[in-house]
């Protein structure tokens, strides 16, 4: 598995850490900071899912008019990791 770390922008969490396996499935998503209940739920929901599908599903999700959200930041992080 490959480990990734993504510094977030414009949201309460400061960083997202996660792993992708050889089939680009998402594992061990950990948000540093932010709303623990919601972010733990997102982590559980995406565990083992296809990274490209997760990114497509979450991209553009907005939090309180910020133009982004922790879920959107995860989508951006996954896209960045998949591009490597």
mmCIF file of the N, C-alpha and C atoms, coordinates in Angstrom:
data_MODEL
# 
_entry.id   MODEL 
# 
loop_
_atom_site.group_PDB 
_atom_site.id 
_atom_site.type_symbol 
_atom_site.label_atom_id 
_atom_site.label_alt_id 
_atom_site.label_comp_id 
_atom_site.label_asym_id 
_atom_site.label_entity_id 
_atom_site.label_seq_id 
_atom_site.pdbx_PDB_ins_code 
_atom_site.Cartn_x 
_atom_site.Cartn_y 
_atom_site.Cartn_z 
_atom_site.occupancy 
_atom_site.B_iso_or_equiv 
_atom_site.pdbx_formal_charge 
_atom_site.auth_seq_id 
_atom_site.auth_comp_id 
_atom_site.auth_asym_id 
_atom_site.auth_atom_id 
_atom_site.pdbx_PDB_model_num 
ATOM 1   N N  . UNK A 1 1  ? 0.837   -1.185 0.000   1.00 0.00 ? 1  UNK A N  1 
ATOM 2   C CA . UNK A 1 1  ? 0.000   0.000  0.000   1.00 0.00 ? 1  UNK A CA 1 
ATOM 3   C C  . UNK A 1 1  ? 0.876   1.240  0.000   1.00 0.00 ? 1  UNK A C  1 
ATOM 4   N N  . UNK A 1 2  ? 0.387   2.265  -0.665  1.00 0.00 ? 2  UNK A N  1 
ATOM 5   C CA . UNK A 1 2  ? 1.082   3.547  -0.697  1.00 0.00 ? 2  UNK A CA 1 
ATOM 6   C C  . UNK A 1 2  ? 0.379   4.515  0.245   1.00 0.00 ? 2  UNK A C  1 
ATOM 7   N N  . UNK A 1 3  ? 1.153   5.226  1.046   1.00 0.00 ? 3  UNK A N  1 
ATOM 8   C CA . UNK A 1 3  ? 0.615   6.194  1.998   1.00 0.00 ? 3  UNK A CA 1 
ATOM 9   C C  . UNK A 1 3  ? 0.698   7.597  1.425   1.00 0.00 ? 3  UNK A C  1 
ATOM 10  N N  . UNK A 1 4  ? -0.320  8.393  1.730   1.00 0.00 ? 4  UNK A N  1 
ATOM 11  C CA . UNK A 1 4  ? -0.389  9.766  1.236   1.00 0.00 ? 4  UNK A CA 1 
ATOM 12  C C  . UNK A 1 4  ? -0.786  10.709 2.361   1.00 0.00 ? 4  UNK A C  1 
ATOM 13  N N  . UNK A 1 5  ? -0.341  11.943 2.237   1.00 0.00 ? 5  UNK A N  1 
ATOM 14  C CA . UNK A 1 5  ? -0.697  13.007 3.163   1.00 0.00 ? 5  UNK A CA 1 
ATOM 15  C C  . UNK A 1 5  ? -1.041  14.228 2.326   1.00 0.00 ? 5  UNK A C  1 
ATOM 16  N N  . UNK A 1 6  ? -2.149  14.876 2.645   1.00 0.00 ? 6  UNK A N  1 
ATOM 17  C CA . UNK A 1 6  ? -2.620  16.024 1.877   1.00 0.00 ? 6  UNK A CA 1 
ATOM 18  C C  . UNK A 1 6  ? -2.937  17.154 2.834   1.00 0.00 ? 6  UNK A C  1 
ATOM 19  N N  . UNK A 1 7  ? -2.334  18.311 2.609   1.00 0.00 ? 7  UNK A N  1 
ATOM 20  C CA . UNK A 1 7  ? -2.620  19.497 3.410   1.00 0.00 ? 7  UNK A CA 1 
ATOM 21  C C  . UNK A 1 7  ? -3.858  20.180 2.848   1.00 0.00 ? 7  UNK A C  1 
ATOM 22  N N  . UNK A 1 8  ? -4.872  20.308 3.677   1.00 0.00 ? 8  UNK A N  1 
ATOM 23  C CA . UNK A 1 8  ? -6.146  20.872 3.236   1.00 0.00 ? 8  UNK A CA 1 
ATOM 24  C C  . UNK A 1 8  ? -6.092  22.393 3.190   1.00 0.00 ? 8  UNK A C  1 
ATOM 25  N N  . UNK A 1 9  ? -7.043  22.972 2.486   1.00 0.00 ? 9  UNK A N  1 
ATOM 26  C CA . UNK A 1 9  ? -7.166  24.429 2.390   1.00 0.00 ? 9  UNK A CA 1 
ATOM 27  C C  . UNK A 1 9  ? -8.631  24.822 2.507   1.00 0.00 ? 9  UNK A C  1 
ATOM 28  N N  . UNK A 1 10 ? -8.912  25.829 3.330   1.00 0.00 ? 10 UNK A N  1 
ATOM 29  C CA . UNK A 1 10 ? -10.254 26.389 3.428   1.00 0.00 ? 10 UNK A CA 1 
ATOM 30  C C  . UNK A 1 10 ? -11.242 25.600 4.261   1.00 0.00 ? 10 UNK A C  1 
ATOM 31  N N  . UNK A 1 11 ? -10.760 24.634 5.047   1.00 0.00 ? 11 UNK A N  1 
ATOM 32  C CA . UNK A 1 11 ? -11.644 23.823 5.897   1.00 0.00 ? 11 UNK A CA 1 
ATOM 33  C C  . UNK A 1 11 ? -11.072 23.706 7.303   1.00 0.00 ? 11 UNK A C  1 
ATOM 34  N N  . UNK A 1 12 ? -11.849 23.146 8.203   1.00 0.00 ? 12 UNK A N  1 
ATOM 35  C CA . UNK A 1 12 ? -11.419 23.025 9.592   1.00 0.00 ? 12 UNK A CA 1 
ATOM 36  C C  . UNK A 1 12 ? -10.303 21.998 9.786   1.00 0.00 ? 12 UNK A C  1 
ATOM 37  N N  . UNK A 1 13 ? -10.359 20.893 9.055   1.00 0.00 ? 13 UNK A N  1 
ATOM 38  C CA . UNK A 1 13 ? -9.275  19.915 9.184   1.00 0.00 ? 13 UNK A CA 1 
ATOM 39  C C  . UNK A 1 13 ? -8.023  20.471 8.516   1.00 0.00 ? 13 UNK A C  1 
ATOM 40  N N  . UNK A 1 14 ? -6.874  20.111 9.047   1.00 0.00 ? 14 UNK A N  1 
ATOM 41  C CA . UNK A 1 14 ? -5.618  20.629 8.517   1.00 0.00 ? 14 UNK A CA 1 
ATOM 42  C C  . UNK A 1 14 ? -4.932  19.674 7.549   1.00 0.00 ? 14 UNK A C  1 
ATOM 43  N N  . UNK A 1 15 ? -5.230  18.387 7.685   1.00 0.00 ? 15 UNK A N  1 
ATOM 44  C CA . UNK A 1 15 ? -4.521  17.384 6.891   1.00 0.00 ? 15 UNK A CA 1 
ATOM 45  C C  . UNK A 1 15 ? -5.387  16.145 6.746   1.00 0.00 ? 15 UNK A C  1 
ATOM 46  N N  . UNK A 1 16 ? -5.186  15.434 5.628   1.00 0.00 ? 16 UNK A N  1 
ATOM 47  C CA . UNK A 1 16 ? -5.844  14.147 5.414   1.00 0.00 ? 16 UNK A CA 1 
ATOM 48  C C  . UNK A 1 16 ? -4.756  13.133 5.106   1.00 0.00 ? 16 UNK A C  1 
ATOM 49  N N  . UNK A 1 17 ? -4.769  12.028 5.831   1.00 0.00 ? 17 UNK A N  1 
ATOM 50  C CA . UNK A 1 17 ? -3.829  10.937 5.591   1.00 0.00 ? 17 UNK A CA 1 
ATOM 51  C C  . UNK A 1 17 ? -4.640  9.719  5.155   1.00 0.00 ? 17 UNK A C  1 
ATOM 52  N N  . UNK A 1 18 ? -4.108  8.980  4.189   1.00 0.00 ? 18 UNK A N  1 
ATOM 53  C CA . UNK A 1 18 ? -4.819  7.803  3.692   1.00 0.00 ? 18 UNK A CA 1 
ATOM 54  C C  . UNK A 1 18 ? -3.843  6.906  2.949   1.00 0.00 ? 18 UNK A C  1 
ATOM 55  N N  . UNK A 1 19 ? -4.323  5.724  2.604   1.00 0.00 ? 19 UNK A N  1 
ATOM 56  C CA . UNK A 1 19 ? -3.538  4.767  1.827   1.00 0.00 ? 19 UNK A CA 1 
ATOM 57  C C  . UNK A 1 19 ? -4.354  4.312  0.628   1.00 0.00 ? 19 UNK A C  1 
ATOM 58  N N  . UNK A 1 20 ? -3.640  3.981  -0.441  1.00 0.00 ? 20 UNK A N  1 
ATOM 59  C CA . UNK A 1 20 ? -4.255  3.359  -1.618  1.00 0.00 ? 20 UNK A CA 1 
ATOM 60  C C  . UNK A 1 20 ? -3.554  2.030  -1.854  1.00 0.00 ? 20 UNK A C  1 
ATOM 61  N N  . UNK A 1 21 ? -4.342  0.991  -2.125  1.00 0.00 ? 21 UNK A N  1 
ATOM 62  C CA . UNK A 1 21 ? -3.743  -0.304 -2.422  1.00 0.00 ? 21 UNK A CA 1 
ATOM 63  C C  . UNK A 1 21 ? -3.449  -0.406 -3.924  1.00 0.00 ? 21 UNK A C  1 
ATOM 64  N N  . UNK A 1 22 ? -2.968  -1.543 -4.363  1.00 0.00 ? 22 UNK A N  1 
ATOM 65  C CA . UNK A 1 22 ? -2.571  -1.734 -5.763  1.00 0.00 ? 22 UNK A CA 1 
ATOM 66  C C  . UNK A 1 22 ? -3.743  -1.588 -6.733  1.00 0.00 ? 22 UNK A C  1 
ATOM 67  N N  . UNK A 1 23 ? -4.965  -1.774 -6.253  1.00 0.00 ? 23 UNK A N  1 
ATOM 68  C CA . UNK A 1 23 ? -6.157  -1.629 -7.091  1.00 0.00 ? 23 UNK A CA 1 
ATOM 69  C C  . UNK A 1 23 ? -6.795  -0.245 -6.924  1.00 0.00 ? 23 UNK A C  1 
ATOM 70  N N  . UNK A 1 24 ? -6.065  0.680  -6.304  1.00 0.00 ? 24 UNK A N  1 
ATOM 71  C CA . UNK A 1 24 ? -6.536  2.048  -6.047  1.00 0.00 ? 24 UNK A CA 1 
ATOM 72  C C  . UNK A 1 24 ? -7.798  2.090  -5.190  1.00 0.00 ? 24 UNK A C  1 
ATOM 73  N N  . UNK A 1 25 ? -7.847  1.210  -4.212  1.00 0.00 ? 25 UNK A N  1 
ATOM 74  C CA . UNK A 1 25 ? -8.913  1.251  -3.215  1.00 0.00 ? 25 UNK A CA 1 
ATOM 75  C C  . UNK A 1 25 ? -8.421  2.044  -2.014  1.00 0.00 ? 25 UNK A C  1 
ATOM 76  N N  . UNK A 1 26 ? -9.325  2.797  -1.400  1.00 0.00 ? 26 UNK A N  1 
ATOM 77  C CA . UNK A 1 26 ? -9.015  3.700  -0.296  1.00 0.00 ? 26 UNK A CA 1 
ATOM 78  C C  . UNK A 1 26 ? -9.008  2.951  1.030   1.00 0.00 ? 26 UNK A C  1 
ATOM 79  N N  . UNK A 1 27 ? -7.985  3.237  1.853   1.00 0.00 ? 27 UNK A N  1 
ATOM 80  C CA . UNK A 1 27 ? -7.884  2.617  3.173   1.00 0.00 ? 27 UNK A CA 1 
ATOM 81  C C  . UNK A 1 27 ? -7.348  3.609  4.197   1.00 0.00 ? 27 UNK A C  1 
ATOM 82  N N  . UNK A 1 28 ? -7.762  3.421  5.440   1.00 0.00 ? 28 UNK A N  1 
ATOM 83  C CA . UNK A 1 28 ? -7.218  4.130  6.606   1.00 0.00 ? 28 UNK A CA 1 
ATOM 84  C C  . UNK A 1 28 ? -7.244  5.650  6.464   1.00 0.00 ? 28 UNK A C  1 
ATOM 85  N N  . UNK A 1 29 ? -8.377  6.204  6.039   1.00 0.00 ? 29 UNK A N  1 
ATOM 86  C CA . UNK A 1 29 ? -8.497  7.661  5.919   1.00 0.00 ? 29 UNK A CA 1 
ATOM 87  C C  . UNK A 1 29 ? -8.530  8.262  7.322   1.00 0.00 ? 29 UNK A C  1 
ATOM 88  N N  . UNK A 1 30 ? -7.699  9.266  7.539   1.00 0.00 ? 30 UNK A N  1 
ATOM 89  C CA . UNK A 1 30 ? -7.624  9.937  8.830   1.00 0.00 ? 30 UNK A CA 1 
ATOM 90  C C  . UNK A 1 30 ? -7.561  11.445 8.595   1.00 0.00 ? 30 UNK A C  1 
ATOM 91  N N  . UNK A 1 31 ? -8.566  12.155 9.099   1.00 0.00 ? 31 UNK A N  1 
ATOM 92  C CA . UNK A 1 31 ? -8.585  13.610 9.035   1.00 0.00 ? 31 UNK A CA 1 
ATOM 93  C C  . UNK A 1 31 ? -7.961  14.150 10.313  1.00 0.00 ? 31 UNK A C  1 
ATOM 94  N N  . UNK A 1 32 ? -7.052  15.099 10.186  1.00 0.00 ? 32 UNK A N  1 
ATOM 95  C CA . UNK A 1 32 ? -6.434  15.744 11.340  1.00 0.00 ? 32 UNK A CA 1 
ATOM 96  C C  . UNK A 1 32 ? -7.180  17.048 11.571  1.00 0.00 ? 32 UNK A C  1 
ATOM 97  N N  . UNK A 1 33 ? -7.886  17.134 12.691  1.00 0.00 ? 33 UNK A N  1 
ATOM 98  C CA . UNK A 1 33 ? -8.721  18.291 12.980  1.00 0.00 ? 33 UNK A CA 1 
ATOM 99  C C  . UNK A 1 33 ? -10.090 18.120 12.345  1.00 0.00 ? 33 UNK A C  1 
ATOM 100 N N  . UNK A 1 34 ? -10.908 19.147 12.472  1.00 0.00 ? 34 UNK A N  1 
ATOM 101 C CA . UNK A 1 34 ? -12.239 19.097 11.885  1.00 0.00 ? 34 UNK A CA 1 
ATOM 102 C C  . UNK A 1 34 ? -13.272 18.490 12.817  1.00 0.00 ? 34 UNK A C  1 
ATOM 103 N N  . UNK A 1 35 ? -14.430 18.162 12.284  1.00 0.00 ? 35 UNK A N  1 
ATOM 104 C CA . UNK A 1 35 ? -15.564 17.613 13.040  1.00 0.00 ? 35 UNK A CA 1 
ATOM 105 C C  . UNK A 1 35 ? -15.426 16.099 13.150  1.00 0.00 ? 35 UNK A C  1 
ATOM 106 N N  . UNK A 1 36 ? -15.032 15.603 14.313  1.00 0.00 ? 36 UNK A N  1 
ATOM 107 C CA . UNK A 1 36 ? -14.711 14.173 14.441  1.00 0.00 ? 36 UNK A CA 1 
ATOM 108 C C  . UNK A 1 36 ? -15.845 13.222 14.039  1.00 0.00 ? 36 UNK A C  1 
ATOM 109 N N  . UNK A 1 37 ? -17.064 13.518 14.407  1.00 0.00 ? 37 UNK A N  1 
ATOM 110 C CA . UNK A 1 37 ? -18.161 12.604 14.085  1.00 0.00 ? 37 UNK A CA 1 
ATOM 111 C C  . UNK A 1 37 ? -18.374 12.467 12.588  1.00 0.00 ? 37 UNK A C  1 
ATOM 112 N N  . UNK A 1 38 ? -18.482 13.578 11.899  1.00 0.00 ? 38 UNK A N  1 
ATOM 113 C CA . UNK A 1 38 ? -18.716 13.552 10.452  1.00 0.00 ? 38 UNK A CA 1 
ATOM 114 C C  . UNK A 1 38 ? -17.524 12.972 9.706   1.00 0.00 ? 38 UNK A C  1 
ATOM 115 N N  . UNK A 1 39 ? -16.326 13.338 10.104  1.00 0.00 ? 39 UNK A N  1 
ATOM 116 C CA . UNK A 1 39 ? -15.144 12.880 9.371   1.00 0.00 ? 39 UNK A CA 1 
ATOM 117 C C  . UNK A 1 39 ? -14.855 11.411 9.620   1.00 0.00 ? 39 UNK A C  1 
ATOM 118 N N  . UNK A 1 40 ? -15.154 10.928 10.819  1.00 0.00 ? 40 UNK A N  1 
ATOM 119 C CA . UNK A 1 40 ? -15.025 9.497  11.082  1.00 0.00 ? 40 UNK A CA 1 
ATOM 120 C C  . UNK A 1 40 ? -16.031 8.728  10.229  1.00 0.00 ? 40 UNK A C  1 
ATOM 121 N N  . UNK A 1 41 ? -17.225 9.278  10.084  1.00 0.00 ? 41 UNK A N  1 
ATOM 122 C CA . UNK A 1 41 ? -18.247 8.630  9.252   1.00 0.00 ? 41 UNK A CA 1 
ATOM 123 C C  . UNK A 1 41 ? -17.786 8.559  7.796   1.00 0.00 ? 41 UNK A C  1 
ATOM 124 N N  . UNK A 1 42 ? -17.241 9.656  7.273   1.00 0.00 ? 42 UNK A N  1 
ATOM 125 C CA . UNK A 1 42 ? -16.738 9.642  5.891   1.00 0.00 ? 42 UNK A CA 1 
ATOM 126 C C  . UNK A 1 42 ? -15.667 8.575  5.751   1.00 0.00 ? 42 UNK A C  1 
ATOM 127 N N  . UNK A 1 43 ? -14.749 8.520  6.704   1.00 0.00 ? 43 UNK A N  1 
ATOM 128 C CA . UNK A 1 43 ? -13.664 7.524  6.661   1.00 0.00 ? 43 UNK A CA 1 
ATOM 129 C C  . UNK A 1 43 ? -14.209 6.108  6.598   1.00 0.00 ? 43 UNK A C  1 
ATOM 130 N N  . UNK A 1 44 ? -15.222 5.820  7.403   1.00 0.00 ? 44 UNK A N  1 
ATOM 131 C CA . UNK A 1 44 ? -15.828 4.483  7.408   1.00 0.00 ? 44 UNK A CA 1 
ATOM 132 C C  . UNK A 1 44 ? -16.540 4.186  6.092   1.00 0.00 ? 44 UNK A C  1 
ATOM 133 N N  . UNK A 1 45 ? -17.225 5.181  5.545   1.00 0.00 ? 45 UNK A N  1 
ATOM 134 C CA . UNK A 1 45 ? -17.997 4.971  4.316   1.00 0.00 ? 45 UNK A CA 1 
ATOM 135 C C  . UNK A 1 45 ? -17.115 4.723  3.098   1.00 0.00 ? 45 UNK A C  1 
ATOM 136 N N  . UNK A 1 46 ? -15.920 5.313  3.062   1.00 0.00 ? 46 UNK A N  1 
ATOM 137 C CA . UNK A 1 46 ? -15.064 5.156  1.883   1.00 0.00 ? 46 UNK A CA 1 
ATOM 138 C C  . UNK A 1 46 ? -14.066 4.008  2.013   1.00 0.00 ? 46 UNK A C  1 
ATOM 139 N N  . UNK A 1 47 ? -13.973 3.394  3.161   1.00 0.00 ? 47 UNK A N  1 
ATOM 140 C CA . UNK A 1 47 ? -13.010 2.300  3.382   1.00 0.00 ? 47 UNK A CA 1 
ATOM 141 C C  . UNK A 1 47 ? -13.226 1.191  2.356   1.00 0.00 ? 47 UNK A C  1 
ATOM 142 N N  . UNK A 1 48 ? -12.181 0.900  1.592   1.00 0.00 ? 48 UNK A N  1 
ATOM 143 C CA . UNK A 1 48 ? -12.210 -0.172 0.611   1.00 0.00 ? 48 UNK A CA 1 
ATOM 144 C C  . UNK A 1 48 ? -12.825 0.197  -0.729  1.00 0.00 ? 48 UNK A C  1 
ATOM 145 N N  . UNK A 1 49 ? -13.308 1.430  -0.855  1.00 0.00 ? 49 UNK A N  1 
ATOM 146 C CA . UNK A 1 49 ? -13.948 1.863  -2.097  1.00 0.00 ? 49 UNK A CA 1 
ATOM 147 C C  . UNK A 1 49 ? -12.912 2.284  -3.137  1.00 0.00 ? 49 UNK A C  1 
ATOM 148 N N  . UNK A 1 50 ? -13.314 2.282  -4.387  1.00 0.00 ? 50 UNK A N  1 
ATOM 149 C CA . UNK A 1 50 ? -12.466 2.710  -5.485  1.00 0.00 ? 50 UNK A CA 1 
ATOM 150 C C  . UNK A 1 50 ? -12.207 4.210  -5.360  1.00 0.00 ? 50 UNK A C  1 
ATOM 151 N N  . UNK A 1 51 ? -10.940 4.616  -5.365  1.00 0.00 ? 51 UNK A N  1 
ATOM 152 C CA . UNK A 1 51 ? -10.555 6.008  -5.146  1.00 0.00 ? 51 UNK A CA 1 
ATOM 153 C C  . UNK A 1 51 ? -11.157 6.941  -6.193  1.00 0.00 ? 51 UNK A C  1 
ATOM 154 N N  . UNK A 1 52 ? -11.189 6.524  -7.444  1.00 0.00 ? 52 UNK A N  1 
ATOM 155 C CA . UNK A 1 52 ? -11.726 7.376  -8.504  1.00 0.00 ? 52 UNK A CA 1 
ATOM 156 C C  . UNK A 1 52 ? -13.225 7.597  -8.305  1.00 0.00 ? 52 UNK A C  1 
ATOM 157 N N  . UNK A 1 53 ? -13.932 6.559  -7.897  1.00 0.00 ? 53 UNK A N  1 
ATOM 158 C CA . UNK A 1 53 ? -15.371 6.687  -7.645  1.00 0.00 ? 53 UNK A CA 1 
ATOM 159 C C  . UNK A 1 53 ? -15.645 7.577  -6.447  1.00 0.00 ? 53 UNK A C  1 
ATOM 160 N N  . UNK A 1 54 ? -14.834 7.432  -5.389  1.00 0.00 ? 54 UNK A N  1 
ATOM 161 C CA . UNK A 1 54 ? -14.987 8.276  -4.197  1.00 0.00 ? 54 UNK A CA 1 
ATOM 162 C C  . UNK A 1 54 ? -14.743 9.740  -4.568  1.00 0.00 ? 54 UNK A C  1 
ATOM 163 N N  . UNK A 1 55 ? -13.693 10.010 -5.325  1.00 0.00 ? 55 UNK A N  1 
ATOM 164 C CA . UNK A 1 55 ? -13.377 11.379 -5.726  1.00 0.00 ? 55 UNK A CA 1 
ATOM 165 C C  . UNK A 1 55 ? -14.519 11.980 -6.545  1.00 0.00 ? 55 UNK A C  1 
ATOM 166 N N  . UNK A 1 56 ? -15.072 11.218 -7.477  1.00 0.00 ? 56 UNK A N  1 
ATOM 167 C CA . UNK A 1 56 ? -16.172 11.712 -8.301  1.00 0.00 ? 56 UNK A CA 1 
ATOM 168 C C  . UNK A 1 56 ? -17.415 12.000 -7.456  1.00 0.00 ? 56 UNK A C  1 
ATOM 169 N N  . UNK A 1 57 ? -17.668 11.179 -6.470  1.00 0.00 ? 57 UNK A N  1 
ATOM 170 C CA . UNK A 1 57 ? -18.839 11.332 -5.613  1.00 0.00 ? 57 UNK A CA 1 
ATOM 171 C C  . UNK A 1 57 ? -18.730 12.556 -4.699  1.00 0.00 ? 57 UNK A C  1 
ATOM 172 N N  . UNK A 1 58 ? -17.549 12.787 -4.147  1.00 0.00 ? 58 UNK A N  1 
ATOM 173 C CA . UNK A 1 58 ? -17.374 13.836 -3.138  1.00 0.00 ? 58 UNK A CA 1 
ATOM 174 C C  . UNK A 1 58 ? -16.942 15.189 -3.694  1.00 0.00 ? 58 UNK A C  1 
ATOM 175 N N  . UNK A 1 59 ? -16.403 15.209 -4.898  1.00 0.00 ? 59 UNK A N  1 
ATOM 176 C CA . UNK A 1 59 ? -15.879 16.460 -5.466  1.00 0.00 ? 59 UNK A CA 1 
ATOM 177 C C  . UNK A 1 59 ? -16.984 17.500 -5.603  1.00 0.00 ? 59 UNK A C  1 
ATOM 178 N N  . UNK A 1 60 ? -16.685 18.709 -5.153  1.00 0.00 ? 60 UNK A N  1 
ATOM 179 C CA . UNK A 1 60 ? -17.628 19.813 -5.261  1.00 0.00 ? 60 UNK A CA 1 
ATOM 180 C C  . UNK A 1 60 ? -18.570 19.956 -4.084  1.00 0.00 ? 60 UNK A C  1 
ATOM 181 N N  . UNK A 1 61 ? -18.512 19.038 -3.129  1.00 0.00 ? 61 UNK A N  1 
ATOM 182 C CA . UNK A 1 61 ? -19.347 19.153 -1.939  1.00 0.00 ? 61 UNK A CA 1 
ATOM 183 C C  . UNK A 1 61 ? -18.932 20.420 -1.179  1.00 0.00 ? 61 UNK A C  1 
ATOM 184 N N  . UNK A 1 62 ? -19.899 21.253 -0.826  1.00 0.00 ? 62 UNK A N  1 
ATOM 185 C CA . UNK A 1 62 ? -19.607 22.543 -0.205  1.00 0.00 ? 62 UNK A CA 1 
ATOM 186 C C  . UNK A 1 62 ? -20.035 22.570 1.256   1.00 0.00 ? 62 UNK A C  1 
ATOM 187 N N  . UNK A 1 63 ? -19.256 23.255 2.079   1.00 0.00 ? 63 UNK A N  1 
ATOM 188 C CA . UNK A 1 63 ? -19.570 23.428 3.499   1.00 0.00 ? 63 UNK A CA 1 
ATOM 189 C C  . UNK A 1 63 ? -19.794 24.909 3.774   1.00 0.00 ? 63 UNK A C  1 
ATOM 190 N N  . UNK A 1 64 ? -21.014 25.279 4.061   1.00 0.00 ? 64 UNK A N  1 
ATOM 191 C CA . UNK A 1 64 ? -21.364 26.633 4.500   1.00 0.00 ? 64 UNK A CA 1 
ATOM 192 C C  . UNK A 1 64 ? -20.864 27.727 3.561   1.00 0.00 ? 64 UNK A C  1 
ATOM 193 N N  . UNK A 1 65 ? -20.915 27.489 2.260   1.00 0.00 ? 65 UNK A N  1 
ATOM 194 C CA . UNK A 1 65 ? -20.521 28.500 1.295   1.00 0.00 ? 65 UNK A CA 1 
ATOM 195 C C  . UNK A 1 65 ? -19.031 28.744 1.184   1.00 0.00 ? 65 UNK A C  1 
ATOM 196 N N  . UNK A 1 66 ? -18.220 27.815 1.697   1.00 0.00 ? 66 UNK A N  1 
ATOM 197 C CA . UNK A 1 66 ? -16.761 27.971 1.647   1.00 0.00 ? 66 UNK A CA 1 
ATOM 198 C C  . UNK A 1 66 ? -16.192 27.669 0.262   1.00 0.00 ? 66 UNK A C  1 
ATOM 199 N N  . UNK A 1 67 ? -16.985 27.044 -0.600  1.00 0.00 ? 67 UNK A N  1 
ATOM 200 C CA . UNK A 1 67 ? -16.482 26.639 -1.905  1.00 0.00 ? 67 UNK A CA 1 
ATOM 201 C C  . UNK A 1 67 ? -15.759 25.313 -1.866  1.00 0.00 ? 67 UNK A C  1 
ATOM 202 N N  . UNK A 1 68 ? -15.684 24.723 -0.701  1.00 0.00 ? 68 UNK A N  1 
ATOM 203 C CA . UNK A 1 68 ? -15.056 23.418 -0.508  1.00 0.00 ? 68 UNK A CA 1 
ATOM 204 C C  . UNK A 1 68 ? -15.593 22.829 0.790   1.00 0.00 ? 68 UNK A C  1 
ATOM 205 N N  . UNK A 1 69 ? -15.134 21.660 1.135   1.00 0.00 ? 69 UNK A N  1 
ATOM 206 C CA . UNK A 1 69 ? -15.500 20.984 2.379   1.00 0.00 ? 69 UNK A CA 1 
ATOM 207 C C  . UNK A 1 69 ? -14.437 19.929 2.649   1.00 0.00 ? 69 UNK A C  1 
ATOM 208 N N  . UNK A 1 70 ? -14.503 19.311 3.790   1.00 0.00 ? 70 UNK A N  1 
ATOM 209 C CA . UNK A 1 70 ? -13.550 18.233 4.074   1.00 0.00 ? 70 UNK A CA 1 
ATOM 210 C C  . UNK A 1 70 ? -13.729 17.093 3.071   1.00 0.00 ? 70 UNK A C  1 
ATOM 211 N N  . UNK A 1 71 ? -14.970 16.810 2.686   1.00 0.00 ? 71 UNK A N  1 
ATOM 212 C CA . UNK A 1 71 ? -15.224 15.768 1.697   1.00 0.00 ? 71 UNK A CA 1 
ATOM 213 C C  . UNK A 1 71 ? -14.637 16.163 0.340   1.00 0.00 ? 71 UNK A C  1 
ATOM 214 N N  . UNK A 1 72 ? -14.810 17.418 -0.053  1.00 0.00 ? 72 UNK A N  1 
ATOM 215 C CA . UNK A 1 72 ? -14.233 17.913 -1.298  1.00 0.00 ? 72 UNK A CA 1 
ATOM 216 C C  . UNK A 1 72 ? -12.716 17.864 -1.247  1.00 0.00 ? 72 UNK A C  1 
ATOM 217 N N  . UNK A 1 73 ? -12.142 18.196 -0.100  1.00 0.00 ? 73 UNK A N  1 
ATOM 218 C CA . UNK A 1 73 ? -10.694 18.140 0.055   1.00 0.00 ? 73 UNK A CA 1 
ATOM 219 C C  . UNK A 1 73 ? -10.194 16.699 -0.070  1.00 0.00 ? 73 UNK A C  1 
ATOM 220 N N  . UNK A 1 74 ? -10.967 15.730 0.447   1.00 0.00 ? 74 UNK A N  1 
ATOM 221 C CA . UNK A 1 74 ? -10.603 14.325 0.270   1.00 0.00 ? 74 UNK A CA 1 
ATOM 222 C C  . UNK A 1 74 ? -10.629 13.963 -1.213  1.00 0.00 ? 74 UNK A C  1 
ATOM 223 N N  . UNK A 1 75 ? -11.628 14.431 -1.931  1.00 0.00 ? 75 UNK A N  1 
ATOM 224 C CA . UNK A 1 75 ? -11.694 14.176 -3.371  1.00 0.00 ? 75 UNK A CA 1 
ATOM 225 C C  . UNK A 1 75 ? -10.457 14.726 -4.074  1.00 0.00 ? 75 UNK A C  1 
ATOM 226 N N  . UNK A 1 76 ? -10.062 15.931 -3.729  1.00 0.00 ? 76 UNK A N  1 
ATOM 227 C CA . UNK A 1 76 ? -8.875  16.546 -4.323  1.00 0.00 ? 76 UNK A CA 1 
ATOM 228 C C  . UNK A 1 76 ? -7.616  15.761 -3.964  1.00 0.00 ? 76 UNK A C  1 
ATOM 229 N N  . UNK A 1 77 ? -7.547  15.305 -2.722  1.00 0.00 ? 77 UNK A N  1 
ATOM 230 C CA . UNK A 1 77 ? -6.392  14.513 -2.274  1.00 0.00 ? 77 UNK A CA 1 
ATOM 231 C C  . UNK A 1 77 ? -6.306  13.208 -3.059  1.00 0.00 ? 77 UNK A C  1 
ATOM 232 N N  . UNK A 1 78 ? -7.429  12.556 -3.258  1.00 0.00 ? 78 UNK A N  1 
ATOM 233 C CA . UNK A 1 78 ? -7.446  11.295 -4.000  1.00 0.00 ? 78 UNK A CA 1 
ATOM 234 C C  . UNK A 1 78 ? -7.049  11.516 -5.461  1.00 0.00 ? 78 UNK A C  1 
ATOM 235 N N  . UNK A 1 79 ? -7.558  12.571 -6.064  1.00 0.00 ? 79 UNK A N  1 
ATOM 236 C CA . UNK A 1 79 ? -7.192  12.883 -7.444  1.00 0.00 ? 79 UNK A CA 1 
ATOM 237 C C  . UNK A 1 79 ? -5.692  13.126 -7.574  1.00 0.00 ? 79 UNK A C  1 
ATOM 238 N N  . UNK A 1 80 ? -5.144  13.849 -6.616  1.00 0.00 ? 80 UNK A N  1 
ATOM 239 C CA . UNK A 1 80 ? -3.716  14.113 -6.622  1.00 0.00 ? 80 UNK A CA 1 
ATOM 240 C C  . UNK A 1 80 ? -2.920  12.824 -6.479  1.00 0.00 ? 80 UNK A C  1 
ATOM 241 N N  . UNK A 1 81 ? -3.345  11.957 -5.588  1.00 0.00 ? 81 UNK A N  1 
ATOM 242 C CA . UNK A 1 81 ? -2.656  10.683 -5.380  1.00 0.00 ? 81 UNK A CA 1 
ATOM 243 C C  . UNK A 1 81 ? -2.754  9.793  -6.616  1.00 0.00 ? 81 UNK A C  1 
ATOM 244 N N  . UNK A 1 82 ? -3.904  9.773  -7.262  1.00 0.00 ? 82 UNK A N  1 
ATOM 245 C CA . UNK A 1 82 ? -4.090  8.948  -8.456  1.00 0.00 ? 82 UNK A CA 1 
ATOM 246 C C  . UNK A 1 82 ? -3.255  9.461  -9.626  1.00 0.00 ? 82 UNK A C  1 
ATOM 247 N N  . UNK A 1 83 ? -2.966  10.754 -9.648  1.00 0.00 ? 83 UNK A N  1 
ATOM 248 C CA . UNK A 1 83 ? -2.172  11.330 -10.728 1.00 0.00 ? 83 UNK A CA 1 
ATOM 249 C C  . UNK A 1 83 ? -0.691  10.993 -10.610 1.00 0.00 ? 83 UNK A C  1 
ATOM 250 N N  . UNK A 1 84 ? -0.267  10.534 -9.440  1.00 0.00 ? 84 UNK A N  1 
ATOM 251 C CA . UNK A 1 84 ? 1.153   10.206 -9.228  1.00 0.00 ? 84 UNK A CA 1 
ATOM 252 C C  . UNK A 1 84 ? 1.483   8.844  -9.784  1.00 0.00 ? 84 UNK A C  1 
# 
